[in-house]
Amino acid sequence: MIYPTRRAIYLLLAGAPLALALGLVRPDLWLVAPGWIGVIVACLILDAITGANPRQLKLDAHFPAQVGVGDRFDLSLVARGRALPPRAEIALSLDERLAEGGRLAGEMRRAGDALVRKLSLAATRRGQAGIMALWVRWAGPLGLVWKQRRFRVDGAIAVVPSLRAVTDEGSRLFQRNSWSGLRQQRFRGEGSEYEALAEYQPGMDRRAIDWNASARHVRLLAKEYRVERDNRVVLAIDAGRTMAEPVGGMPRVDRAVSAALLLAYAGLKLNDRISLFSFAARPQALTPAYMHVQDFPALQRAASLIDYAPVESNFTLALTTLSARLDRRSLIILFTEFADATSADLMIRAAGRLARKHRLLFVVMRDEEVEAEERRHPDSAADVTRANVAAAMLTDRQLVIARLRRLGADVIEVPADAMAARAVEAYLGIKRQGSL
């Protein structure tokens, strides 16, 4: 496609008042007007036929077939042809998961015999993110016409739960907790399963001293315990309305999914039985209990199917259904969010019934936006109102956390970016206590 630039239009318009003035002063010079138009049209034709031809342009677009939500990736664009301009403008039509508004604009620059541009993008939501079309245009040598070409890309990127936390945080956590290594060992010293008697050493827990055995052997002996294996761990993810809200450019549910995958990887390394459960208005899925690292891709596929739901979460139905499906005491790690004590009342009641048999761990993200509003120095009456509302919301939130802890559940409130690491640390702490 070839069409005039703004410069060409301005030149045509500039000739109109000049021709009118000459026509009024010297009517015999009326040919100046069509002559001016003819010169501009001739320049337009000359500008259109010189330089690069858009039809001879060929495009290569390179992008990954699959990316993790929130992970950055490169989209490389390379256009080749003859007599290329030094630069060209581009407009890219793509899914709103990859760019706000579904459009990106920029420019390509010539490097050798091609126009190149590398875009750094990040997906904000899971699903299929399409890359539809690319428009490339450049001005002719005289700057009077635009030469434009539209390329159909018709590509798609599968946006899946991010495994960055599993690879990065997982390595760091397992290095720090060396007892969670790759080799199967008998983990002594912590836990609740009796392992053996050992001579008491300074620093050991005095409650572990076996006084009867010590009296028989005439020396202090202490019981050693080992960390339990084969525990049932359920990673429950709330996919309701409050979890679909973004935090730091990423929905809460996607952060919860990434943290759950890291927890699943840690649990499989420790030979626990890991299940994934999701719910919104009704329960969505409960996977089988996996206990081998080779089963991790199955958990990843199940996590990819957790959808965004603009509805309120039904905790009563979800937790009752989950309890009915569990035939042994389990550790249930629930990723959720609550705004106030009133809306969380049903969740607390359902959690109370579940806590009678199972160990509960709630993982919630700190609402840093509300905390910042509460701490901000007020400059107007509206700021005071917002600060009071924020303080009331934070108070209600702490009341909910306190009620859950009174029921016997563990609650950790963590920053969004540190959610995965803190959740794994809490899980490892429970393992060390041997309280499952």
C-alpha positions in Angstrom: 0.0 0.0 0.0 1.3 3.5 -0.9 -0.4 6.7 0.3 0.7 10.3 0.7 2.4 11.6 3.9 1.5 14.6 5.9 4.3 16.5 4.2 2.7 15.9 0.8 -0.7 17.1 2.0 0.7 20.2 3.5 2.5 21.0 0.2 -0.7 20.6 -1.7 -2.5 22.9 0.7 0.2 25.5 0.7 -0.2 25.9 -3.1 -3.9 26.7 -2.9 -3.7 30.1 -1.2 -0.7 31.1 -3.4 -2.6 30.2 -6.6 -5.7 32.1 -5.3 -3.6 35.2 -4.6 -1.9 35.0 -8.1 -5.3 34.5 -9.7 -6.6 37.7 -8.1 -3.6 39.8 -8.9 -2.6 38.3 -12.3 -5.5 36.3 -13.8 -3.2 35.3 -16.7 -1.2 33.2 -14.2 -4.0 30.8 -13.4 -1.9 27.9 -14.8 0.3 28.2 -11.7 -2.3 26.3 -9.6 -2.6 23.2 -11.8 1.1 23.4 -12.5 1.8 23.3 -8.8 -0.5 20.3 -8.4 1.2 18.6 -11.3 4.6 19.1 -9.8 3.5 17.6 -6.5 1.8 14.7 -8.2 5.0 14.0 -10.3 7.1 14.1 -7.1 4.6 11.7 -5.5 5.0 9.3 -8.4 8.8 9.6 -8.4 8.9 9.0 -4.6 6.6 6.0 -5.0 8.7 4.2 -7.7 12.1 4.8 -6.1 13.5 3.1 -3.1 12.3 -0.2 -1.6 9.2 -2.0 -2.9 6.9 -3.2 -0.1 5.8 -6.2 -2.1 9.4 -7.5 -2.2 9.7 -7.4 1.6 9.7 -10.7 3.5 9.2 -11.1 7.2 10.5 -13.6 9.7 9.0 -13.6 13.2 10.5 -15.7 16.0 8.9 -16.2 19.4 8.6 -19.2 21.8 5.7 -21.6 21.6 5.3 -21.6 25.4 6.1 -19.1 28.1 5.3 -18.8 31.8 3.0 -16.1 33.0 5.0 -13.1 34.2 8.2 -14.4 32.6 9.8 -12.1 30.0 10.6 -13.4 26.5 11.9 -11.9 23.2 9.8 -11.5 20.0 12.3 -11.0 17.1 11.2 -9.4 13.9 13.4 -9.5 10.8 12.3 -8.0 7.4 14.4 -8.6 4.3 14.3 -7.0 0.8 16.1 -4.9 -1.7 17.1 -1.2 -1.2 15.8 -1.1 2.4 15.3 2.2 4.2 17.5 3.0 7.2 14.4 2.7 9.5 10.8 1.8 9.4 7.8 2.2 11.6 5.9 -0.9 12.9 2.6 -1.6 14.5 1.9 -5.1 16.0 -1.5 -6.5 16.6 -1.5 -9.1 19.4 -3.4 -10.5 22.3 -4.1 -8.3 25.3 -2.3 -10.9 27.5 0.9 -9.7 25.9 0.3 -5.9 25.6 -2.2 -3.5 27.1 -4.9 -2.7 24.5 -3.6 -5.4 22.1 -1.3 -3.1 20.2 2.4 -2.3 20.1 4.2 0.4 18.1 7.8 1.1 17.5 10.4 1.1 14.7 12.8 -1.3 13.0 16.3 -0.3 12.0 18.5 -1.6 9.3 21.3 -4.0 10.3 23.2 -5.3 7.2 20.7 -6.4 4.6 17.6 -6.6 6.9 15.4 -4.5 9.1 15.4 -5.9 12.7 13.7 -5.3 15.9 13.6 -7.3 19.2 10.7 -6.7 21.5 10.8 -7.8 25.2 7.3 -8.9 26.3 5.7 -10.6 29.3 2.4 -12.3 29.5 0.0 -11.2 32.2 -2.5 -14.0 32.1 -2.6 -17.7 31.3 -4.2 -19.0 28.1 -3.5 -18.8 24.3 -2.0 -15.5 23.4 -2.3 -14.8 19.7 0.0 -12.6 17.5 -2.2 -11.6 14.6 -0.5 -9.2 12.2 2.4 -6.7 11.7 2.3 -3.5 9.8 5.6 -2.1 8.4 5.8 1.3 6.8 8.5 3.8 5.7 8.7 7.1 3.9 10.0 7.4 0.4 13.3 9.2 -0.4 11.4 12.5 -0.8 9.3 11.9 2.3 6.1 12.4 0.3 4.6 8.9 0.3 4.3 6.1 2.9 5.1 2.6 1.7 3.3 0.1 3.8 3.0 -3.7 4.0 0.8 -5.8 6.2 2.0 -9.2 7.2 -0.2 -11.9 8.6 1.6 -13.6 11.5 -1.2 -15.8 12.9 1.0 -17.2 15.6 0.1 -18.3 19.1 2.0 -18.5 22.4 0.7 -20.9 25.1 0.9 -19.0 28.4 1.3 -21.5 31.2 2.1 -21.3 34.9 5.6 -20.0 35.4 8.3 -22.5 36.4 10.8 -19.8 37.1 10.2 -20.1 40.8 10.5 -23.9 40.6 13.9 -23.7 38.9 15.4 -20.7 40.7 13.9 -20.8 44.2 13.8 -24.6 44.3 17.6 -24.8 43.8 18.2 -22.2 46.4 15.9 -23.7 49.0 17.3 -27.2 48.5 20.8 -26.0 48.8 20.0 -24.2 52.1 18.1 -27.2 53.4 20.7 -29.8 52.6 18.6 -32.6 54.2 16.2 -32.3 51.3 18.7 -33.5 48.7 18.4 -35.8 45.8 19.5 -39.0 47.5 17.1 -40.9 49.7 18.3 -40.7 53.3 17.1 -41.5 56.8 16.5 -38.0 58.2 17.5 -38.3 61.9 17.1 -35.8 64.7 13.8 -34.2 63.8 10.3 -35.4 63.2 8.0 -37.6 65.2 8.8 -41.2 64.1 11.1 -43.0 66.5 14.4 -43.9 64.9 17.0 -44.9 67.5 18.8 -44.2 70.8 21.9 -42.1 70.8 24.2 -40.8 73.5 23.0 -37.4 74.7 25.0 -34.5 73.5 24.9 -30.8 74.7 22.4 -28.9 72.6 20.0 -31.8 72.1 16.4 -31.4 73.3 16.2 -32.5 76.9 12.7 -33.8 76.4 14.2 -36.5 74.2 16.1 -38.1 77.0 15.0 -41.7 77.7 15.4 -41.9 81.5 14.7 -45.6 81.7 17.3 -46.5 79.1 19.7 -44.1 80.6 19.3 -45.8 84.0 19.9 -49.3 82.5 23.0 -48.2 80.7 24.3 -45.8 83.3 24.7 -43.0 80.8 22.4 -40.4 79.3 20.6 -41.6 76.2 18.2 -39.6 74.0 15.7 -40.7 71.5 16.3 -39.8 67.9 13.4 -39.3 65.5 13.1 -39.2 61.7 11.1 -37.0 59.4 8.0 -38.6 58.2 7.6 -39.5 54.5 4.5 -40.4 52.5 2.4 -37.6 53.9 -0.6 -36.4 52.0 -0.3 -32.7 51.0 -3.2 -31.0 49.2 -2.5 -27.7 47.4 -5.8 -25.9 47.3 -6.1 -22.8 45.1 -8.9 -20.3 45.4 -9.7 -19.2 41.8 -12.6 -16.8 42.7 -13.1 -13.2 42.0 -10.7 -11.8 44.6 -7.9 -14.0 43.4 -8.4 -12.7 39.8 -7.3 -9.2 40.8 -3.8 -8.2 39.7 -1.0 -7.6 42.1 2.2 -6.1 40.7 0.9 -6.7 37.1 0.0 -10.4 37.7 -3.3 -11.9 38.9 -3.1 -13.3 42.4 -4.2 -16.7 41.2 -1.2 -16.9 38.8 1.1 -16.1 41.7 -0.6 -18.8 43.8 -0.2 -21.3 41.0 3.5 -20.6 40.7 3.9 -21.0 44.4 1.9 -24.2 44.4 4.1 -25.7 41.7 7.2 -24.9 43.7 5.6 -26.5 46.8 4.7 -29.5 44.7 8.2 -29.9 43.5 9.6 -29.7 47.0 7.0 -32.2 48.2 7.8 -34.7 45.5 11.4 -34.4 46.4 10.6 -35.3 49.9 8.4 -38.3 48.8 5.2 -36.8 50.0 1.9 -37.4 48.2 0.9 -34.2 46.4 -2.5 -33.3 45.1 -3.8 -30.1 43.4 -7.3 -28.8 44.2 -8.9 -25.7 42.8 -12.3 -24.1 43.3 -14.4 -21.0 42.7 -18.2 -21.1 42.9 -17.8 -24.9 42.9 -14.9 -27.3 43.0 -13.1 -27.5 39.7 -10.6 -30.3 40.0 -8.8 -32.6 42.4 -5.8 -34.5 41.0 -4.7 -37.9 42.1 -2.0 -38.0 44.8 1.4 -38.0 43.1 4.6 -39.0 44.9 7.4 -39.1 42.2 9.3 -36.2 40.6 8.5 -37.8 37.3 4.8 -36.9 38.0 5.5 -33.2 38.2 4.5 -32.5 34.5 1.0 -33.9 35.3 0.7 -31.4 38.1 1.8 -28.6 35.8 -0.8 -29.6 33.2 -3.5 -29.6 35.9 -2.4 -26.1 37.1 -2.6 -24.8 33.6 -6.3 -25.6 33.5 -7.1 -23.4 36.5 -9.3 -20.7 35.0 -10.1 -17.1 36.1 -13.6 -16.8 37.6 -15.5 -13.5 38.1 -17.6 -15.1 40.9 -17.5 -15.4 44.6 -15.7 -18.4 46.0 -17.9 -21.0 47.8 -15.7 -22.2 50.6 -18.4 -24.3 52.3 -18.9 -26.4 49.2 -15.3 -26.6 48.3 -13.8 -27.5 51.6 -16.7 -29.9 52.4 -16.1 -31.7 49.1 -12.3 -31.8 49.7 -12.8 -33.2 53.2 -15.1 -36.0 51.8 -12.4 -36.9 49.3 -9.6 -37.3 51.9 -9.4 -40.6 53.8 -6.4 -39.8 56.0 -5.0 -36.8 57.9 -3.5 -34.4 55.4 -1.7 -31.1 55.2 -4.0 -28.7 53.3 -2.2 -25.6 52.0 -4.9 -23.1 50.9 -4.0 -20.1 48.7 -6.7 -17.6 49.1 -7.6 -14.0 49.8 -10.2 -12.2 52.0 -11.2 -8.6 52.2 -13.2 -8.3 55.4 -14.4 -10.4 58.4 -18.0 -10.5 57.1 -17.2 -12.1 53.7 -14.7 -14.5 55.3 -17.1 -15.8 57.9 -18.3 -18.8 55.9 -14.6 -19.6 55.1 -13.8 -19.6 58.8 -16.6 -21.9 59.6 -15.7 -24.4 56.9 -12.0 -24.2 57.9 -13.0 -24.9 61.5 -14.7 -28.2 60.5 -11.7 -29.2 58.3 -9.1 -28.3 61.1 -10.6 -31.0 63.4 -9.0 -33.7 61.3 -6.4 -32.1 59.0 -3.5 -29.6 59.3 -4.4 -26.3 57.6 -1.9 -23.7 56.3 -3.4 -20.5 54.8 -1.2 -18.5 52.4 -2.4 -15.0 51.8 -0.7 -12.1 50.0 -0.2 -8.8 51.8 -2.3 -6.0 50.3 0.6 -3.6 49.9 -1.7 -1.1 48.0 -4.0 -0.8 51.0 -1.1 -0.6 53.4 0.5 2.2 51.4 -2.8 4.1 51.4 -3.1 3.7 55.2 0.5 4.9 55.8 0.4 7.8 53.3 0.5 11.3 54.8 -3.0 12.9 54.1 -3.1 16.2 52.2 -6.8 16.6 51.9 -10.1 15.4 53.5 -10.4 12.7 50.8 -7.0 11.4 51.8 -8.1 11.1 55.4 -11.2 9.2 54.3 -9.1 6.8 52.2 -6.7 6.3 55.1 -9.5 5.5 57.5 -11.1 3.0 55.1 -7.7 1.4 54.5 -7.1 1.1 58.3 -10.5 -0.5 58.8 -9.8 -3.0 56.0 -6.5 -4.0 57.5 -8.1 -4.4 61.0 -10.7 -6.7 59.6 -8.0 -8.7 57.8 -6.1 -9.2 61.0 -9.3 -10.2 62.8 -9.8 -13.0 60.2 -6.2 -14.1 60.6 -6.6 -14.2 64.4 -9.8 -16.3 64.2 -8.2 -18.8 61.8 -5.2 -19.2 64.2 -7.6 -19.7 67.1 -9.0 -22.6 65.2 -5.6 -24.2 65.0 -4.7 -23.2 61.4 -1.4 -21.7 60.4 -1.6 -18.5 58.5 1.3 -16.7 56.7 0.8 -13.3 55.2 3.6 -12.7 52.7 4.6 -10.1 50.0 3.5 -11.2 46.5 7.0 -11.5 45.1 8.1 -13.7 48.0 5.1 -15.9 48.1 6.6 -19.0 46.7 9.7 -19.1 48.8 7.9 -18.3 52.1 5.2 -20.9 51.4 7.9 -23.6 50.9 9.7 -22.5 54.0 6.5 -22.9 56.0 6.0 -26.3 54.5 9.5 -27.4 55.4 9.0 -26.0 58.9 6.0 -28.2 59.4 7.9 -31.2 58.1 10.7 -30.5 60.6 8.2 -30.3 63.5 6.8 -33.7 62.5 3.3 -32.4 63.3 1.5 -33.9 60.3 
